[in-house]
Amino acid sequence: MDIIIIGAGPSGLAVAGRLAEKKVPYLMLEKGQHIGEAWHHHYDRLHLHTDRRFSGLPHRPIPPSYPVFVPKDKLISYWQDYAEYYGIRPQFNQEIKKIYRHGERWKVKTATNEFEADQVVVCTGYNRVPNIPHWPGDKTLFEGEIIHSSQYRNAEPYRGKRVLVVGMGNSGAEIALDLSENGVETYLSLRSPVNIMNRDIGGKPTQLSAIVLSTLLPNWAYDQLSRFIQKRTIGDLSAYGIATPTYAPAKGIRMGRIPVLDVGTLAQIKAGKIKVKRDIEHFLAHGVQFIDGTHQELDAVILATGYRALLGELIEGLGPRLNERGCPGQPWYDDLPGLYFLGFSVPLTGILRNINIESGKIVKRLLAERE
């Protein structure tokens, strides 16, 4: 096979759809058993935080009958319909173990097979491997449950219990909200300051403003404007235990630090239904002690501590080019001919929108190499 696509999530589907439009064959490998595998395992209440109009795949937008912020199940259905329309049929249960250069071609080894191709498009995503930190006593003392957010589905198992969510990214904030709205005594541990923006302002998705303003303003001006909007709409949260970073939300995105798009968590914090705590110092038998010397008894801890792409573990010679999350900074490198990366950047204007745009650039270059 001349082209291998690795991953059947939105990035892989975008590339496959564009190739199908041009009647170019390819082989798609997927480590799981479903189209959009990762989304099958996300928590139940998850919705896109980006506008439906800017979150679709190439050539076939998300139907206008869908909500503005598409729920998990509908998004999976959309991706499955897209795959059916274009005849995208991955080889499932093909977890990649190694990708390396062999002469003028690339070899892709899985647990059970070995494939070879001129061109490989890596679409494994920046959320490939859960990031699981450790603290003293977490394995030896604590008698409660500790899980990563990737294992959380809904609040039902935690009703009437005391639960600490560690980390206030978008997943952590929404999981804490889900718990607090469903009879769970909820705590939220923060290690560092966090930028928070509303998901929508005046009924308009924040993403739409980002798209428009980022094309009209230089970075410094957009940074100032995003900080002004944040102050007007979110305000000072220090009274609730939340510090704001010195950098603006827009600058944070360029640094790879995504702001929290609030969908109701702040209201729960202000109402006292989610209590903000400091970083964990160590675990106790029935809870944790925080770095400020306070402690809290707990039944469970949910680690919303993010993920890592860790492509250096998969691709020979790529390590020096990767950032701290294990992601490449470019869609391709001239000294690695035929190797492409999609879905690893976090732009101001939305990941899925960027996947649509960047997939066009990758396929154009990929096909030009074949001429």
GIMO-V679820 format. One record per pair of residues at least 24 apart in sequence whose C-alpha atoms are under 10 Angstrom apart, sorted by the first residue. I is the first residue (numbers start at 1). J is the second residue. Records with the same first field share a line. If there is no record, write none. Layout:
I: J / J
//
This chain:
1: 25 / 26 / 27 / 115 / 116 / 117 / 118 / 119
2: 26 / 27 / 105 / 106 / 116 / 117 / 118 / 119 / 120 / 338 / 370
3: 27 / 28 / 106 / 116 / 117 / 118 / 119 / 120 / 121 / 338 / 339 / 366
4: 28 / 29 / 106 / 107 / 108 / 115 / 116 / 117 / 118 / 119 / 120 / 121 / 122 / 339
5: 29 / 30 / 90 / 119 / 120 / 121 / 122 / 123 / 124 / 340 / 341
6: 30 / 31 / 90 / 91 / 94 / 95 / 96 / 108 / 120 / 121 / 122 / 123 / 124 / 125 / 341
7: 31 / 32 / 35 / 36 / 37 / 90 / 91 / 92 / 94 / 95 / 96 / 121 / 122 / 123 / 124 / 125
8: 32 / 33 / 34 / 35 / 36 / 37 / 38 / 79 / 83 / 88 / 89 / 90 / 91 / 92 / 123 / 124
9: 34 / 35 / 36 / 37 / 38 / 39 / 76 / 79 / 123 / 124 / 125 / 343
10: 35 / 36 / 37 / 55 / 56 / 57 / 76 / 79 / 123 / 124 / 125 / 342 / 343 / 351 / 352 / 355 / 356
11: 36 / 57 / 121 / 122 / 123 / 124 / 125 / 341 / 342 / 343 / 344 / 351 / 352 / 354 / 355 / 356 / 358 / 359
12: 36 / 88 / 90 / 121 / 122 / 123 / 124 / 125 / 341 / 342 / 343 / 355 / 359
13: 57 / 58 / 79 / 80 / 82 / 83 / 86 / 88 / 90 / 123 / 355 / 356 / 359
14: 56 / 57 / 58 / 59 / 79 / 82 / 83 / 123 / 342 / 352 / 355 / 356 / 357 / 358 / 359 / 360 / 363
15: 57 / 58 / 121 / 123 / 342 / 355 / 356 / 358 / 359 / 360 / 361 / 362 / 363
16: 58 / 83 / 86 / 87 / 88 / 89 / 359 / 363
17: 57 / 58 / 59 / 60 / 82 / 83 / 85 / 86 / 87 / 88 / 359
18: 57 / 58 / 59 / 86 / 356 / 359 / 360 / 362 / 363 / 364
19: 86 / 359 / 360 / 363 / 364 / 366 / 367
20: 85 / 86 / 87 / 88
21: 58 / 59 / 86
22: 363 / 367
24: 367
26: 88 / 90 / 117 / 119 / 120
27: 88 / 89 / 90 / 91 / 115 / 117 / 120
28: 88 / 89 / 90 / 91 / 92 / 94 / 120 / 121
29: 89 / 90 / 91 / 92 / 93 / 94 / 95 / 96 / 108 / 110 / 115 / 122 / 123
30: 89 / 90 / 91 / 92 / 93 / 94 / 95 / 96 / 123 / 124
31: 90 / 91 / 92 / 93 / 94 / 95 / 96 / 110 / 111 / 124
32: 90 / 91 / 92 / 93 / 94 / 95
33: 90 / 91 / 92 / 93 / 94
34: 76 / 80 / 90 / 91 / 92 / 93
35: 76 / 77 / 79 / 80 / 81 / 82 / 83 / 88 / 89 / 90 / 92
36: 75 / 76 / 77 / 79 / 80
37: 76
38: 125 / 127 / 128 / 150
39: 72 / 73 / 75 / 76 / 150
40: 72 / 73 / 76
41: 72 / 150 / 151 / 152 / 153
42: 72 / 149 / 150 / 151 / 152 / 153 / 154 / 171
43: 72 / 149 / 150 / 151 / 152 / 153 / 154 / 155 / 171 / 174 / 175 / 178
44: 71 / 72 / 73 / 152 / 153 / 154 / 155 / 175 / 178
45: 71 / 72 / 73 / 153 / 154 / 174 / 175 / 178
46: 70 / 71 / 72 / 73 / 153 / 171 / 174 / 175 / 178
47: 71 / 72 / 73 / 74 / 75 / 174
48: 72 / 75 / 352
49: 170 / 199 / 200 / 205 / 206 / 207 / 260 / 261 / 262 / 263 / 350
50: 199 / 200 / 205 / 206 / 207 / 208 / 261 / 349 / 350 / 351 / 352 / 353
51: 199 / 200 / 204 / 205 / 206 / 207 / 208 / 350 / 352 / 353
52: 205 / 352 / 353
53: 208 / 353
54: 207 / 208 / 211 / 349 / 350 / 351 / 352 / 353 / 354 / 356
55: 350 / 351 / 352 / 353 / 354 / 355 / 356
56: 82 / 352 / 353 / 355 / 356
57: 82 / 352 / 353 / 355 / 356 / 357 / 359
58: 82 / 353 / 355 / 356 / 357 / 359 / 360
59: 356
60: 85
68: 204 / 205
69: 199 / 205
96: 124 / 314 / 315
97: 313 / 314 / 315
98: 311 / 312 / 313 / 314 / 315 / 316
99: 311 / 312 / 313 / 314 / 315 / 316 / 317 / 339
100: 314 / 315 / 316 / 317 / 318
101: 315 / 316 / 317 / 336 / 337 / 338 / 339
104: 337 / 338
105: 337 / 338 / 339
106: 336 / 337 / 338 / 339
108: 314 / 315
109: 314
117: 338
118: 337 / 338 / 339 / 366 / 369 / 370
119: 337 / 338 / 339 / 340 / 366 / 367 / 369 / 370
120: 337 / 338 / 339 / 340 / 341 / 366
121: 331 / 332 / 338 / 339 / 340 / 341 / 342 / 359 / 362 / 363 / 366
122: 311 / 315 / 331 / 339 / 340 / 341 / 342 / 343 / 344
123: 340 / 341 / 342 / 343 / 344
124: 309 / 310 / 311 / 341 / 342 / 343 / 344
125: 307 / 308 / 309 / 310 / 311 / 327 / 341 / 342 / 343 / 344 / 345
126: 306 / 307 / 308 / 309 / 310 / 311 / 325 / 326 / 327 / 328 / 342 / 343 / 344 / 345 / 346
127: 306 / 307 / 308 / 309 / 310 / 325 / 327 / 343 / 344
128: 306 / 307 / 308 / 309 / 310 / 311 / 326
129: 306 / 307 / 308 / 309 / 310 / 311
130: 303 / 304 / 305 / 306 / 307 / 308 / 309
131: 303 / 304 / 305 / 306 / 307 / 308 / 309 / 325
132: 303 / 304 / 305 / 306 / 307 / 308
133: 303 / 305 / 306
134: 280 / 282 / 283
135: 280 / 281 / 282 / 283 / 288
136: 280 / 281 / 282 / 283 / 284 / 288
137: 281 / 282 / 283 / 284 / 285 / 288
138: 282 / 283 / 284 / 285 / 287 / 288 / 301
139: 283 / 285
140: 283 / 284 / 285
141: 282 / 283 / 284 / 285 / 286 / 287 / 288
142: 282 / 283 / 284 / 285 / 286 / 287 / 288 / 298 / 299 / 300 / 301
143: 283 / 284 / 285 / 286 / 287 / 298 / 299 / 300
144: 284 / 285 / 286 / 287 / 297 / 298 / 299 / 300 / 301
145: 298 / 299 / 300 / 301 / 302
146: 299 / 300 / 301 / 302 / 303
147: 300 / 301 / 302 / 303 / 304
148: 301 / 302 / 303 / 304 / 305 / 306 / 307
149: 175 / 301 / 302 / 303 / 304 / 305 / 306 / 307
150: 302 / 303 / 304 / 305 / 306 / 307
151: 302 / 303
152: 302 / 303 / 304
153: 178
154: 178 / 179 / 182
155: 179 / 180 / 181 / 182 / 183 / 184
156: 182 / 183 / 184
157: 184
158: 182 / 183 / 184 / 185 / 186 / 299 / 300
159: 183 / 184 / 185
160: 184 / 185 / 299
161: 185 / 186 / 298 / 299 / 300
162: 186 / 187 / 287 / 296 / 297 / 298 / 299 / 300 / 301
163: 187 / 188 / 287 / 296 / 297 / 298 / 299 / 300 / 301 / 302
164: 188 / 189 / 274 / 275 / 276 / 277 / 287 / 288 / 296 / 297 / 298 / 299 / 300 / 301 / 302 / 303
165: 189 / 190 / 274 / 276 / 277 / 300 / 301 / 302 / 303 / 304 / 305
166: 190 / 191 / 277 / 278 / 279 / 280 / 301 / 302 / 303 / 304 / 305
167: 191 / 192 / 194 / 279 / 302 / 303 / 304 / 305 / 306
168: 192 / 193 / 194 / 195 / 196 / 242 / 259 / 260 / 276 / 303 / 304 / 305 / 306
169: 194 / 195 / 196 / 257 / 258 / 259 / 260 / 261 / 304 / 305 / 306
170: 196 / 258 / 259 / 260 / 261 / 262 / 263 / 265 / 304 / 306
171: 260 / 303 / 304 / 305 / 306
172: 260 / 265 / 302 / 303 / 304 / 305 / 306
173: 260 / 261 / 262 / 263 / 264 / 265 / 266 / 274 / 304
174: 260 / 261 / 262 / 263 / 264 / 265
175: 265 / 302 / 304
176: 265 / 268 / 269 / 273 / 274 / 275 / 302 / 304
177: 262 / 263 / 264 / 265 / 266 / 267 / 268 / 269 / 273 / 274
178: 264 / 265
179: 273 / 274
180: 265 / 268 / 269 / 272 / 273 / 274 / 275
181: 265 / 268 / 273 / 274
183: 273
184: 273 / 274
185: 273 / 274 / 275 / 298 / 299
186: 268 / 269 / 272 / 273 / 274 / 275 / 276 / 298
187: 269 / 273 / 274 / 275 / 276 / 277 / 296 / 298 / 301
188: 269 / 274 / 275 / 276 / 277 / 278 / 279 / 301 / 302 / 304
189: 241 / 275 / 276 / 277 / 278 / 279 / 280 / 290 / 303 / 304
190: 241 / 242 / 243 / 276 / 277 / 278 / 279 / 280
191: 242 / 277 / 278 / 279 / 280 / 291
192: 242 / 243 / 244 / 245 / 278 / 279
193: 238 / 241 / 242 / 243 / 244 / 245 / 246
194: 242 / 243 / 244 / 245 / 246 / 247 / 249 / 252 / 257 / 258 / 259 / 260
195: 227 / 230 / 234 / 242 / 243 / 244 / 245 / 246 / 247 / 248 / 249 / 250 / 252 / 257 / 258 / 259 / 260 / 261
196: 230 / 231 / 233 / 234 / 235 / 237 / 242 / 244 / 245 / 249 / 258 / 259 / 260 / 261 / 262 / 266
197: 226 / 227 / 229 / 230 / 231 / 233 / 234 / 235 / 249 / 259 / 260 / 261 / 262 / 263
198: 229 / 230 / 233 / 234 / 259 / 260 / 261 / 262 / 263 / 264 / 266
199: 260 / 261 / 262 / 263 / 264
200: 261 / 262 / 263
201: 229 / 233
206: 261 / 349
207: 348 / 349 / 350
208: 349 / 350
209: 349
210: 250 / 347 / 348 / 349 / 350
211: 348 / 349 / 350 / 353
212: 349
213: 349
214: 250 / 348 / 349
215: 349
219: 250 / 251 / 254
220: 248 / 250 / 251
222: 248 / 249 / 250 / 251
223: 247 / 248 / 249 / 250 / 251 / 252
224: 248 / 249 / 250 / 251
225: 249 / 250
226: 250 / 251
227: 251
234: 262 / 266
237: 266 / 269 / 270
239: 270
240: 266 / 269 / 270 / 272 / 274 / 275 / 276 / 277
241: 269 / 275 / 276 / 277 / 278
242: 269 / 276 / 277 / 278
249: 348
250: 347 / 348 / 349
251: 348
252: 348
253: 345 / 346 / 347 / 348 / 349
254: 345 / 346 / 347 / 348
255: 346 / 347
256: 323 / 324 / 325 / 345 / 346 / 347 / 348
257: 346
258: 346 / 347 / 348
309: 344
331: 358 / 359 / 361 / 362
332: 362 / 365
337: 366 / 369
338: 365 / 366 / 369 / 370
339: 366
340: 365 / 366
//
